[in-house]
Amino acid sequence: MIGANKKKSDFATPYTVSNALTKGGAAVKLSALIMGLGNIAHKQIIKGLIFLAIEIGYIMFMVNAGAYYLSMLPSLGWRKQEEVFNEQKQIESVNGALALRNQINELIDGICKEGYKNICWLGIGGTYASCLQAEVHMKEKSKLSFFVENAAEYLTTGNKKVGEGTIVIISSVTGTTSEIVDGVKKAQKSGARVIGFIDVATAELAKLVDYVITYPANEQLKFYMVADRFMYNAGEFPEYEDLYKELDQYLATALVEVEKEADAFGEEFANRHKDDKIHYFVGAGNQYGATYSYAMCYWEEQHWIRTKSIHSAEFFHGMLEIIDKDTPVTVFIGEDSQRSLSERVANFLPRICGKYNIIDTKKFELKGISPEYRGYISHLVMHAVTQRIDAHMEKVNCHPMEIRRYYRRLDY
């Protein structure tokens, strides 16, 4: 048979990579770095441009996403999904945040002594949700002038309330979120001073703000400590000392116990809803910020499950008409003054829906926390519950929550 039993040596050729690199011209040698350059030099223009385009595309992919994806490969074998959380780490995290109170108080006391006009809670995405929680907390207790601004809206529309005497409060994990960075610059240009809770001390934003406090996580707790000190200094929060005495002593452990108690529920919830085409979340009071952020920042961004969040007060003005027996709906019920709004939804759902969930913070003991202070922390309790849902949802869907398709991967 012709060609049978041929060896590699029988097909000797001078066109080898080593020969090209040692004996080729400058263009050929450079083509090892710039694909297609050798072809272009030898007038194979189209072929050379195709090779060059492939290389450029590869480089762009690696810069935008590929390097991150490669860095995640080792985690496919060793990364532990948080089925069992680190109890001590959780306790230390919350207690560490509470320990910031002296630093926060010194800062706020100084601002109050100097005088200020109003308070602006500025956020985007999840931080905007935390701003909404601070707003509803203060609205019930305070006559101080304060308001919430979405950073992107502020950049386009502005707000005449922001100016000399305004104290802007922000939070950022990375310190690089463009809307927040630009929003801070705009507010400062208007004469406002900015308090920044920035997780990364070396970030641009940490250097940009007027006052910086660096500590990871616990954003909602940090915001509340600021709000409470402003109200305390205004004579509007007489229970301040008693409340924080309890939180310092009991909060961290109470939240850990919530997670432990909610773990079995979280597993059942995840298995029940892992394949949902869309899921509706309903909440009110300080739970609405939790509802808003959990739907968008957790299920949509991190689990890639479509959702809609709605305030309990608005449920009966449109949403109820698209609910049927197979529509997944979850109601967050807290213990603040807007509890009755969510209870109304929870009481109605069994009449029309067969796939609803009611998560009520009232079922958890919260040892050491007085009844009158439970509503104050109910959004933190709900977060402890949803963390167990997330841990199990991540496992059953085999989808690590840190993976993103587009966020910070593409230009937009």
C-alpha positions in Angstrom: 0.0 0.0 0.0 1.4 3.4 -1.0 2.4 5.5 2.0 2.0 2.6 4.5 4.4 2.4 7.5 5.8 5.9 6.8 7.7 7.5 9.6 7.9 11.1 10.6 11.4 11.4 9.4 10.3 10.4 5.9 8.5 13.7 5.6 11.4 16.0 6.5 10.7 19.7 5.8 12.7 22.9 6.3 9.5 24.7 7.4 9.8 24.2 11.2 9.2 26.6 14.0 12.8 26.4 15.1 14.1 27.1 11.6 11.7 30.0 11.3 12.9 31.6 14.5 16.6 31.1 13.8 16.8 31.6 10.1 13.8 33.7 9.2 13.7 37.4 8.7 12.8 40.0 11.3 9.1 40.0 10.3 9.0 36.2 10.6 10.6 36.2 14.0 8.3 39.0 15.3 5.3 36.9 14.1 5.9 34.7 17.1 4.7 37.7 19.1 2.5 39.4 16.6 0.6 36.8 14.7 0.3 37.3 11.0 3.2 39.7 10.7 5.3 37.3 8.7 2.4 36.6 6.3 1.8 40.3 5.8 5.5 40.9 5.1 5.3 38.2 2.4 2.3 39.8 0.9 -0.2 37.3 2.3 -2.2 40.2 3.5 -5.6 38.6 4.1 -4.2 35.6 5.8 -2.0 37.8 8.0 -4.9 40.0 9.0 -6.9 37.0 10.0 -4.2 35.7 12.3 -3.8 39.2 13.7 -7.5 39.5 14.4 -7.5 36.2 16.1 -4.7 37.3 18.4 -6.4 40.6 19.2 -9.6 38.8 20.0 -7.8 36.4 22.3 -6.1 39.2 24.2 -9.4 41.1 24.6 -11.1 38.0 25.9 -8.3 37.3 28.4 -8.3 40.9 29.6 -12.1 41.1 30.0 -12.9 37.6 31.2 -10.5 34.8 30.4 -7.9 35.6 33.1 -10.7 35.5 35.7 -12.1 32.3 34.4 -8.7 30.6 34.5 -8.1 31.8 38.0 -11.4 30.1 39.0 -10.4 26.7 37.6 -8.6 25.6 40.8 -11.7 26.3 42.8 -13.6 23.6 40.9 -11.7 21.0 43.0 -10.9 22.6 46.3 -13.3 25.4 46.9 -15.8 24.5 49.7 -19.3 25.8 49.1 -20.7 27.3 52.3 -23.0 24.5 53.3 -21.6 24.7 56.8 -20.7 28.3 57.7 -17.8 29.4 59.9 -19.6 30.2 63.1 -16.6 31.9 64.8 -15.9 34.0 61.7 -19.4 35.2 61.6 -19.4 36.2 65.2 -16.1 38.1 64.9 -17.3 39.9 61.7 -20.4 41.3 63.5 -18.6 42.1 66.7 -15.8 43.8 64.6 -18.4 46.0 62.9 -20.0 46.9 66.3 -16.6 47.8 67.5 -16.5 50.6 64.9 -19.1 52.5 66.9 -16.5 54.6 68.9 -14.9 55.7 65.6 -18.3 56.4 64.1 -19.5 58.3 67.1 -16.4 60.5 67.2 -16.9 61.3 63.6 -20.6 62.1 63.8 -20.3 64.0 67.1 -17.7 66.2 65.4 -20.0 66.8 62.4 -22.9 67.6 64.7 -20.8 70.1 66.7 -19.7 71.8 63.5 -23.2 71.8 62.1 -24.7 70.4 58.9 -27.8 71.0 56.8 -29.0 67.6 55.7 -28.0 63.9 55.2 -27.9 62.2 51.8 -27.7 58.4 51.6 -26.1 57.7 48.2 -26.0 54.3 46.7 -26.3 52.1 43.6 -27.5 48.4 43.4 -27.0 46.7 46.8 -25.8 49.9 48.5 -28.9 51.7 47.3 -31.0 49.0 49.0 -29.1 49.6 52.3 -29.8 53.3 51.9 -33.5 52.5 51.6 -33.3 50.6 54.9 -31.6 53.5 56.7 -34.2 55.9 55.3 -37.2 53.9 56.5 -35.5 53.5 59.9 -34.9 57.2 60.3 -38.3 58.3 58.8 -40.2 56.7 61.7 -38.0 58.3 64.4 -36.5 61.6 63.2 -37.3 65.1 62.0 -33.8 65.5 60.6 -33.6 66.4 57.0 -32.4 63.3 55.1 -33.0 61.6 51.7 -31.9 58.8 49.5 -30.3 59.2 46.1 -29.5 56.6 43.5 -26.0 57.5 42.3 -26.7 57.1 38.6 -29.8 59.2 38.8 -27.9 61.8 40.8 -25.3 62.0 38.1 -27.9 62.6 35.4 -30.5 64.7 37.2 -28.7 66.1 40.2 -30.4 67.2 43.4 -30.5 70.8 44.5 -30.6 69.6 48.1 -27.0 68.5 47.8 -24.6 71.3 48.6 -22.9 73.2 51.4 -23.8 71.5 54.7 -24.8 68.2 53.1 -23.3 65.0 54.6 -23.3 62.3 52.0 -22.9 58.7 53.2 -21.8 55.9 50.9 -20.5 52.3 51.1 -18.4 50.4 48.6 -16.8 46.9 48.7 -14.2 47.5 46.0 -14.1 51.3 46.0 -14.2 51.3 42.2 -17.9 51.4 41.4 -18.0 54.1 38.7 -21.4 55.6 39.6 -20.3 56.0 43.3 -16.9 57.4 42.4 -18.4 60.0 40.1 -21.3 60.7 42.4 -18.9 61.5 45.2 -16.9 63.9 43.0 -20.1 65.6 42.0 -21.4 66.0 45.5 -18.0 67.3 46.7 -18.0 69.8 43.8 -21.3 71.1 45.2 -19.8 71.6 48.6 -20.9 68.4 50.3 -18.7 66.3 52.6 -18.7 62.5 52.2 -18.4 59.7 54.8 -17.3 56.5 53.1 -17.4 52.9 54.3 -14.8 51.4 52.0 -13.8 47.8 52.3 -10.5 48.3 50.4 -8.3 50.9 52.2 -6.1 51.5 49.1 -9.0 52.1 46.7 -9.4 55.4 44.8 -12.6 56.0 46.6 -11.0 55.6 50.1 -8.7 58.5 49.2 -11.4 60.6 47.6 -14.0 60.7 50.5 -13.7 63.3 53.3 -14.0 60.7 56.1 -13.2 57.0 55.5 -13.9 54.0 57.7 -12.5 50.7 56.5 -14.0 47.4 57.5 -15.5 44.5 55.4 -19.2 43.5 55.2 -22.0 44.5 57.6 -23.0 47.4 55.5 -26.5 47.7 56.9 -25.2 47.7 60.5 -22.7 50.4 59.8 -25.3 52.6 58.1 -27.7 52.1 61.1 -24.9 53.1 63.6 -24.4 56.4 61.7 -28.1 57.1 61.5 -28.6 56.3 65.2 -25.8 58.6 66.3 -27.2 61.5 64.2 -30.6 60.9 65.8 -29.2 60.5 69.3 -27.4 63.8 69.0 -30.6 65.4 67.9 -32.3 64.1 71.1 -34.6 61.8 69.1 -33.2 58.4 70.1 -33.3 58.0 74.0 -33.1 54.2 73.8 -29.7 54.5 72.1 -27.4 53.4 75.0 -29.7 50.6 76.1 -30.1 49.3 72.5 -26.4 49.1 71.8 -25.6 47.6 75.1 -27.8 44.6 74.0 -26.4 44.6 70.5 -22.8 44.5 71.7 -23.5 41.6 74.0 -26.0 39.5 72.0 -26.3 40.4 68.4 -23.5 38.4 66.9 -24.4 35.2 68.6 -28.1 35.7 68.0 -27.5 36.0 64.2 -25.4 32.9 64.2 -28.1 31.0 65.9 -30.6 32.2 63.3 -28.4 30.8 60.5 -28.1 27.4 62.3 -31.8 27.2 62.9 -32.6 28.3 59.3 -30.2 25.9 57.6 -32.7 23.0 57.1 -35.3 25.5 55.8 -32.7 27.0 53.4 -31.9 23.5 52.0 -35.6 22.8 51.4 -36.2 26.2 49.9 -33.3 25.8 47.5 -34.4 22.4 46.3 -38.0 23.6 45.8 -37.1 26.7 43.8 -33.8 25.9 42.1 -35.5 25.6 38.7 -37.9 28.6 39.0 -38.3 30.6 35.7 -39.2 33.6 37.8 -39.6 34.3 41.5 -41.4 37.1 43.2 -40.2 38.6 46.5 -42.4 40.9 48.6 -41.5 43.0 51.7 -42.0 46.2 53.6 -40.3 48.5 56.1 -36.6 47.7 56.5 -37.4 44.4 54.8 -38.1 46.2 51.5 -34.4 47.0 51.0 -33.7 43.4 51.8 -36.4 42.3 49.3 -35.0 44.6 46.6 -31.4 43.6 47.0 -32.0 39.9 47.5 -34.0 39.7 44.3 -31.6 41.7 42.2 -28.1 41.4 43.7 -28.4 37.7 44.8 -30.9 35.8 42.7 -30.4 37.7 39.5 -26.7 38.7 39.7 -25.4 35.6 41.5 -27.8 32.8 40.9 -28.9 33.9 37.4 -32.6 33.3 38.3 -35.1 35.9 37.1 -37.0 37.8 39.8 -39.2 40.7 40.7 -39.3 42.6 44.0 -42.3 44.6 45.1 -43.3 46.5 48.2 -46.0 44.9 50.2 -48.0 48.1 50.1 -48.1 47.8 46.3 -48.9 44.1 46.0 -52.6 44.7 45.9 -52.4 47.3 43.1 -51.4 45.1 40.2 -49.1 42.2 41.1 -51.9 40.0 42.7 -53.5 39.6 39.2 -50.5 37.6 37.8 -50.3 35.2 40.8 -51.7 31.7 40.3 -51.3 28.3 42.0 -47.9 27.7 40.4 -46.3 31.2 40.8 -43.3 31.2 43.2 -43.8 34.0 45.8 -41.8 34.7 48.9 -42.9 37.3 51.5 -40.3 38.7 53.9 -42.0 39.7 57.2 -40.1 41.8 59.7 -41.0 43.2 63.1 -40.9 47.0 62.5 -43.9 49.3 62.1 -44.7 48.1 58.6 -45.1 44.5 59.6 -48.9 44.6 59.0 -48.4 45.4 55.3 -46.6 42.2 54.7 -48.9 40.2 57.0 -51.8 41.3 54.7 -50.0 39.8 51.7 -49.2 36.6 53.6 -52.8 36.2 54.7 -54.0 36.6 51.2 -51.6 34.3 49.3 -53.0 30.9 50.4 -56.3 31.8 48.7 -54.7 32.0 45.2 -51.2 30.5 45.3 -49.8 27.1 46.0 -46.1 27.9 45.8 -45.7 30.7 48.4 -43.2 31.0 51.2 -43.5 33.2 54.3 -40.2 34.0 56.1 -41.1 35.7 59.4 -38.3 37.0 61.7 -40.6 36.6 64.6 -40.1 32.8 64.7 -36.4 33.2 65.7 -35.5 33.5 69.4 -32.8 36.2 69.3 -31.7 35.5 72.8 -30.9 38.6 74.8 -32.6 41.0 72.4 -35.6 42.8 74.0 -38.9 42.7 72.2 -38.9 46.4 71.5 -35.6 46.2 69.7 -36.3 43.1 67.5 -37.8 45.3 64.7 -34.6 47.3 64.6 -32.5 44.3 63.5 -35.1 42.2 61.6 -33.4 43.0 58.3 -30.2 41.5 59.7 -32.1 38.5 60.8 -33.6 38.0 57.3 -30.1 38.3 55.8 -29.0 35.5 58.1 -31.8 33.3 56.8 -31.2 34.1 53.1 -27.5 33.3 53.5 -28.5 29.7 54.2 -30.8 29.7 51.1 -27.9 31.0 49.0 -25.5 28.4 50.3 -27.8 25.5 49.4 -28.9 27.1 46.1 -25.3 27.4 45.1 -24.8 23.7 45.8 -27.9 22.3 44.2 -27.4 24.4 41.0 -23.7 23.7 40.9 -23.3 27.5 40.3 -20.6 29.3 42.3 -22.1 32.7 43.3 -18.9 34.7 42.4 -19.1 33.9 38.7 -20.3 36.7 36.5 -21.1 36.7 32.8 -21.1 40.4 32.1 -20.7 42.4 35.4 -17.2 44.0 35.4 -16.4 41.7 32.4 -17.7 43.9 29.6 -17.7 47.6 29.0 -21.1 49.2 29.5 
